């Protein structure tokens, strides 16, 4: 029996396993989908940590221009949308505007809701509910999930032959497969050797807090654990690189918060973070705002104002005291008109100099991995090694906070899972007898066969269990996905979240960056 092997049991790997199994079941094919996870105890553990334990699974306004290597991502999202339309069997406003990822989750029973900035979460508000439906669906479809299986190397079939891919594990066993999907994330991607010319670049942590230089840290230490809201600009050599509006958290070593996490994707040592505490007031209106405020307060109080009294109600006392010190002013000084330019500069431009990532453990993704130029955007399949797929964080794709990175993990897993199944169904890479023979010893992959895994069907993926799963799940499934509107209608009346899906799907098909600018605040 042929095997589709998936390395990595996180978000992308689990979705790839579900999608491949659905495609095989629809075709009535007796094939084996094996999921290999390095965690010694369970699959999907990494999903539980996403979104602070709530799992921000997607965004109502997905746009390719939010991503690194956006051209590749844009084509991939377009192919996924087309696959979803083909699955549903008709072109309509409903299918063209659906989010294929949410549609697939709705097929699995998950209901979602929308929070500010388009963030989509499970209705139960717990990441466990996302993992539960994925694990249950995979089990019902007969996916053979194996833990404590850390892959070290994938060998390609012999050139021109009909051999198997051979996957070597740390426990000295070898698995054989007609197609392989590499769906590992973070450092793990660089720990797997793939056939030449595929090489993983260094994985650098991004989407995390930033460390500032010693001078800037004098200020951030005084404000440790204080949160403010505003706009943070990233500047390099006097030129603005990016901007984010939202929360900023001061730390002893620097700054954190969602706005800083997003800017960390672009920051380099020596860059400046410029904090604007009053982003709704244009710079040209600041002096008038300050003088009007002073006049109004003095009229009520009938006396001159000190700087700390003037800033009360505008900034937290600790923030105003630190900011005044940075501006060369003191809290007890009397407010004078000549101070206005310095006060405006402080309120619109507190400067902190970046040294690098502050705490790698808090970073949500790693940048780098396998270059997208070597893969097909339609399937995430290697252009040089047919039958080998790479998905999720293992590809050089990342995006800001807000559900974008998980959306890519689900999407790329769906594309690869369906494409791997289609490849097997078409007979590519399969011998004349319908099986994939292990590569010859000369390829370095047949000398040590696994005593515990030989590539044959696991009991959970037998024909009986597959037919039972089919009878349990009922209706047809397909390649692309599941959406919130659909999910809501099926399980009580879910969230109003999908009001944003029209703009989202338009963006997926090539879209309007301006429509989503306020979600990324670049």
C-alpha positions in Angstrom: 0.0 0.0 0.0 1.4 3.4 -0.9 2.3 5.9 1.8 2.1 9.7 2.0 4.5 10.6 4.7 4.1 13.9 6.6 7.0 15.1 8.8 5.7 17.4 11.6 2.5 17.2 13.5 1.9 20.9 14.0 -0.7 23.1 12.3 0.5 22.6 8.8 1.2 18.9 9.1 -2.1 18.1 10.7 -4.0 20.0 8.0 -2.0 18.3 5.3 -2.8 14.9 6.8 -6.5 15.7 6.9 -6.5 17.1 3.3 -4.6 14.2 1.8 -6.8 11.6 3.6 -10.0 13.4 2.4 -8.7 13.3 -1.2 -7.8 9.6 -1.1 -11.1 8.7 0.6 -13.1 10.6 -2.1 -11.3 8.7 -4.8 -11.8 5.3 -3.0 -8.0 4.8 -2.9 -6.5 2.4 -0.4 -3.5 4.5 0.5 -1.7 5.2 3.8 -1.2 8.6 5.3 1.5 8.6 8.0 2.2 11.6 10.3 5.5 11.6 12.0 5.9 13.9 15.0 9.2 14.5 17.0 7.3 15.2 20.3 7.6 12.1 22.4 4.0 12.3 23.7 1.5 14.0 21.3 0.9 15.6 18.0 -0.2 19.2 17.8 1.3 20.5 21.0 2.6 23.6 19.3 -1.0 24.7 18.4 -1.9 25.0 22.1 0.6 27.8 22.6 -0.7 30.0 19.8 -2.7 33.2 20.5 -1.8 33.0 24.2 -3.6 29.7 24.4 -6.6 30.8 22.4 -5.3 30.1 18.8 -5.8 33.1 16.5 -6.5 30.7 13.6 -6.9 33.3 10.8 -7.9 36.8 9.9 -11.0 38.2 8.3 -8.9 40.3 5.9 -6.2 37.9 4.7 -4.0 39.7 2.1 -0.9 38.4 0.3 0.8 41.7 0.7 1.0 41.1 4.5 3.5 38.3 3.8 7.2 38.0 3.1 7.6 36.7 -0.4 4.1 38.0 -1.1 4.1 37.0 -4.9 4.5 33.4 -4.0 1.9 33.5 -1.2 -0.5 35.4 -3.5 -0.3 32.7 -6.1 -0.7 30.0 -3.4 -3.8 31.6 -1.9 -5.3 32.1 -5.4 -4.8 28.3 -6.2 -6.4 27.4 -2.9 -9.4 29.6 -3.6 -9.7 28.1 -7.1 -9.5 24.6 -5.6 -12.3 25.5 -3.1 -14.5 26.8 -5.9 -13.9 23.6 -7.9 -14.7 21.5 -4.9 -18.1 23.2 -4.3 -18.9 22.7 -8.0 -20.0 26.2 -8.9 -18.8 29.7 -9.1 -20.8 32.1 -7.0 -20.3 35.2 -4.9 -20.5 32.9 -1.9 -17.7 30.6 -3.0 -15.5 33.4 -4.4 -15.7 35.3 -1.1 -15.3 32.3 1.2 -12.1 31.7 3.3 -11.1 28.1 2.3 -9.3 27.6 5.6 -12.3 28.5 7.6 -14.5 26.4 5.4 -12.5 23.4 6.0 -12.5 24.0 9.8 -16.3 24.4 9.6 -16.5 21.0 7.8 -14.6 19.6 10.8 -17.1 21.2 13.2 -15.2 24.3 14.4 -17.2 27.5 15.0 -15.2 30.8 15.0 -15.7 34.4 16.0 -14.1 37.7 15.1 -12.3 40.1 17.4 -10.9 43.6 16.7 -8.5 43.9 13.7 -10.1 40.9 12.1 -8.6 38.3 14.4 -10.5 35.0 14.2 -10.6 32.7 17.2 -12.5 29.5 18.0 -15.9 30.2 19.6 -14.8 28.2 22.7 -11.9 30.7 23.0 -9.4 27.9 23.6 -6.7 26.5 21.4 -7.7 23.0 22.6 -10.9 23.2 20.6 -8.9 23.7 17.4 -6.5 20.8 18.2 -9.5 18.6 19.2 -11.3 18.9 15.8 -8.0 18.3 13.9 -7.0 15.3 15.9 -10.5 13.8 15.8 -10.8 14.3 12.0 -7.4 12.9 11.4 -8.2 9.8 13.5 -11.6 9.3 11.8 -9.9 9.5 8.4 -7.4 6.8 9.4 -4.3 8.9 9.6 -1.5 6.9 11.2 0.0 9.4 13.7 3.3 8.4 15.3 5.1 10.4 18.0 8.7 10.4 19.1 9.8 10.2 15.4 12.4 12.9 14.7 13.3 12.9 11.0 17.0 13.6 10.1 17.1 13.1 6.4 14.9 12.5 3.4 16.5 10.6 0.4 14.9 11.0 -3.0 14.1 8.0 -5.2 16.8 6.8 -7.6 17.0 9.0 -10.7 14.6 7.7 -13.4 13.4 4.9 -11.2 10.1 4.2 -9.4 11.6 3.9 -6.0 10.4 5.5 -2.7 11.5 8.4 -0.7 13.3 7.2 2.3 13.0 9.0 5.6 15.7 8.4 8.2 14.8 9.0 11.8 16.9 9.7 14.9 15.9 6.3 16.3 17.7 4.6 13.4 14.5 3.5 11.7 13.6 4.3 8.0 10.2 4.9 6.5 9.4 4.7 2.8 6.9 6.8 1.0 5.7 7.7 -2.5 5.3 11.4 -1.4 6.8 13.4 1.5 5.5 16.6 3.0 7.9 18.4 5.3 5.8 20.5 7.7 8.2 21.2 10.6 8.6 24.7 12.0 11.3 26.8 13.7 14.7 25.3 14.2 13.5 21.9 13.2 13.5 22.8 9.5 17.2 23.3 9.5 17.7 19.9 11.3 16.4 17.9 8.3 18.6 17.2 5.3 16.6 17.2 2.1 17.9 16.0 -1.3 20.1 18.4 -3.2 19.7 21.2 -4.3 17.3 21.9 -1.4 19.0 23.6 1.5 17.6 25.4 4.5 18.8 28.9 5.2 19.5 30.0 8.8 16.3 30.5 10.8 16.2 33.8 12.5 13.6 34.6 15.3 11.2 37.4 14.4 7.8 38.6 15.6 9.1 39.2 19.1 10.3 41.9 21.6 13.3 44.2 20.8 16.4 44.9 22.8 17.5 48.5 22.9 21.0 50.1 23.5 22.3 51.0 27.0 21.2 54.7 26.7 17.6 53.8 25.7 17.5 51.1 28.3 17.9 53.7 31.1 14.4 54.9 30.1 12.8 51.5 29.5 14.0 50.2 32.9 12.2 53.1 34.6 9.0 52.1 32.8 9.3 48.3 33.1 5.9 46.5 32.7 4.1 49.8 31.8 1.9 49.6 28.7 1.0 52.5 26.5 -0.9 52.8 23.2 0.2 54.8 20.2 2.1 54.5 17.0 5.7 53.2 16.7 7.8 54.1 13.7 10.9 52.2 12.6 13.5 54.5 11.1 16.8 53.7 9.5 19.3 56.4 8.6 16.5 59.0 9.0 14.2 57.2 6.6 10.9 55.5 7.8 11.0 51.8 7.2 7.6 50.7 8.8 5.0 51.8 11.3 2.7 50.0 13.6 -0.2 51.4 15.7 -1.1 49.5 18.9 0.2 48.5 22.2 3.8 49.0 23.4 5.1 47.3 26.6 8.3 48.7 28.2 10.7 46.1 29.5 14.0 46.3 31.3 15.9 45.3 28.2 13.8 47.2 25.7 10.2 47.1 24.4 7.5 44.5 23.6 3.9 44.4 22.6 2.1 43.7 19.3 3.3 46.8 17.6 6.9 46.0 18.4 6.5 42.3 17.5 5.3 43.4 14.0 8.2 45.8 13.6 10.7 43.2 14.7 10.2 41.6 11.2 12.0 44.6 9.7 14.3 45.9 12.5 18.1 45.8 12.3 20.7 46.8 14.8 21.1 50.6 14.8 17.5 51.3 13.7 15.5 53.8 15.8 12.0 53.2 17.3 10.1 56.5 17.4 7.2 56.4 19.8 4.2 58.7 19.0 2.0 58.9 22.1 -0.6 61.1 20.3 -1.0 59.6 16.8 -4.4 61.2 16.2 -3.0 64.7 16.3 -1.0 65.7 13.2 2.4 67.1 13.9 1.5 70.5 12.4 -1.4 70.8 14.9 0.6 69.8 18.0 1.7 73.3 19.1 -1.9 74.7 18.8 -3.1 71.6 20.8 -0.6 72.3 23.5 -1.3 76.0 23.9 -5.1 75.4 23.8 -4.8 72.8 26.5 -2.6 75.1 28.6 -5.0 78.0 28.3 -8.0 75.9 29.2 -6.4 74.3 32.3 -5.0 77.6 33.5 -8.4 79.3 33.2 -10.0 76.7 35.4 -7.1 76.6 38.0 -6.3 80.3 38.0 -2.6 79.6 38.3 0.5 78.6 36.3 0.9 74.9 35.5 3.9 72.7 36.3 4.9 70.3 33.5 3.8 67.2 35.4 0.4 68.8 36.1 0.1 69.8 32.4 0.7 66.2 31.3 -1.7 64.6 33.8 -4.6 63.0 32.0 -2.5 62.8 28.8 0.2 60.3 29.9 0.7 58.1 32.8 2.8 59.9 35.5 5.7 57.5 35.2 5.7 57.8 31.4 5.6 61.7 31.5 8.4 61.9 34.1 10.7 59.6 32.0 9.8 61.4 28.8 10.4 64.8 30.3 13.8 63.7 31.5 14.7 62.4 28.0 13.6 65.9 26.6 15.9 67.6 29.2 13.0 68.9 31.3 11.9 68.4 34.9 8.5 67.5 36.2 8.3 70.4 38.7 9.3 73.1 36.1 6.7 75.8 35.3 5.1 75.3 31.8 6.6 78.0 29.5 5.8 78.7 25.9 9.4 78.2 24.9 9.2 74.6 26.1 6.4 73.7 23.6 8.7 72.5 20.8 10.6 70.2 23.1 7.3 68.9 24.6 5.9 68.3 21.1 9.0 66.5 20.1 8.8 64.3 23.1 5.1 63.4 22.7 5.4 62.7 19.0 8.9 61.2 18.9 10.4 59.4 21.9 13.5 57.6 20.4 14.9 54.2 21.3 17.8 52.6 19.5 17.4 48.9 18.5 20.2 46.4 19.2 18.3 43.2 18.2 15.8 40.7 19.3 15.1 41.0 23.0 14.0 37.5 24.1 14.0 34.7 21.5 11.8 32.5 23.6 8.9 35.0 23.0 9.3 35.1 19.2 6.3 33.6 17.4 8.0 32.6 14.2 11.4 32.1 12.6 12.4 33.7 9.3 14.3 31.8 6.7 14.0 28.1 5.8 13.7 26.7 2.3 13.6 29.4 -0.5 10.2 29.7 -2.2 11.8 30.0 -5.6 12.4 26.3 -5.6 8.8 25.4 -5.0 5.6 25.5 -7.0 3.1 28.0 -5.4 0.2 25.8 -6.6 1.3 22.9 -4.4 4.4 23.9 -2.4 6.1 21.0 -4.3 9.8 21.0 -5.1 10.5 22.0 -8.7 13.6 19.8 -8.7 12.4 16.8 -6.6 8.8 15.9 -7.6 6.8 14.4 -4.8 8.6 16.3 -2.1 6.6 19.2 -0.5 7.5 21.8 2.1 4.9 23.8 4.0 4.3 26.3 6.7 7.2 27.9 8.6 9.7 25.6 6.9 9.2 27.8 3.8 10.7 31.3 3.8 7.3 33.0 4.5 6.3 35.0 7.6 3.7 37.7 8.4 2.6 40.1 11.2 0.6 39.1 14.2 -3.2 38.7 13.8 -3.7 35.1 12.5 -1.7 35.5 9.2 1.1 33.0 10.1 -1.4 30.3 11.1 -3.4 31.0 8.0 -0.4 30.3 5.9 0.3 27.1 7.8 -3.2 25.8 7.2 -3.3 27.0 3.6 0.1 25.5 2.5 -0.8 22.3 4.3 -4.0 22.0 2.4 -2.3 22.7 -0.9 0.4 20.1 -0.3 -1.9 17.5 1.2 -4.3 17.6 -1.8 -1.4 17.7 -4.3 0.4 14.7 -2.7 -2.9 12.7 -2.9 -3.4 13.7 -6.5 0.1 12.7 -7.4 -0.5 9.3 -5.8 -3.8 8.9 -7.5 -2.3 9.7 -10.9 0.3 7.0 -10.4 3.3 9.3 -10.4 6.3 7.8 -8.6 4.5 4.5 -8.3 5.8 1.2 -9.8 4.0 -0.9 -12.3 2.8 -3.2 -9.6 1.1 -0.3 -7.8 3.7 -0.1 -5.0 6.7 2.0 -4.4 9.8 -0.1 -3.9 12.5 1.2 -1.5 15.4 2.8 -3.3 18.5 0.6 -4.0 21.3 0.5 -1.5 23.4 2.6 -3.7 21.1 5.5 -2.9 22.0 5.2 0.7 18.6 4.3 1.9 18.0 0.5 1.8 20.9 -0.6 4.1 19.1 0.0 7.4 15.4 -0.9 7.4 13.2 0.1 10.3 12.5 -2.7 12.7 9.4 -0.9 13.8 8.1 0.7 10.6 8.2 -0.7 7.2 5.9 1.5 5.2 3.0 -0.9 5.4 -0.4 0.1 6.6 -1.0 0.8 10.2 -4.0 -0.9 11.7 -5.7 2.5 12.2 -5.6 3.1 8.5 -7.0 -0.2 7.4 -9.8 -0.4 4.9 -12.3 -1.2 7.7 -11.5 1.9 9.8 -11.5 4.1 6.7 -14.9 3.0 5.7 -16.1 3.5 9.3 -14.8 7.0 9.2 -16.5 7.6 5.9 -19.9 6.5 7.3 -19.4 8.6 10.4 -18.6 11.8 8.5 -21.1 11.6 5.8 -20.9 14.2 3.1 -18.2 15.0 0.6 -15.1 16.9 1.4 -12.6 18.6 -0.8 -9.4 20.4 -1.4 -9.7 23.8 -0.2 -11.5 24.6 3.0 -14.0 25.7 5.5 -15.3 29.1 6.4 -16.9 30.9 9.2 -20.1 31.9 7.5 -20.7 28.3 6.7 -19.7 27.2 10.2 -22.0 29.6 11.8 -25.0 28.5 9.9 -24.4 24.9 10.9 -23.9 25.4 14.6 -26.4 27.8 16.1 -25.8 31.2 14.7 -22.2 32.0 14.9 -20.3 35.1 14.9 -20.9 38.1 12.7 -17.3 37.8 11.9 -17.6 37.1 8.3 -18.7 40.6 7.3 -15.0 41.0 6.4 -14.8 38.0 4.1 -15.7 39.9 1.0 -12.7 42.2 1.2 -10.6 39.3 2.4 -11.3 37.1 -0.6 -10.8 40.0 -3.0 -7.4 40.5 -1.5 -6.6 36.8 -1.8 -7.2 37.1 -5.5 -4.8 39.9 -5.9 -6.0 42.6 -3.9 -6.1 45.9 -2.4 -3.4 46.7 0.1 -5.1 49.9 1.2 -8.2 48.0 2.3 -6.1 46.2 4.9 -3.6 48.9 5.9 -5.3 49.5 9.2 -4.8 45.8 10.2 -1.1 46.0 9.7 -0.4 49.7 10.2 2.6 49.6 8.1 
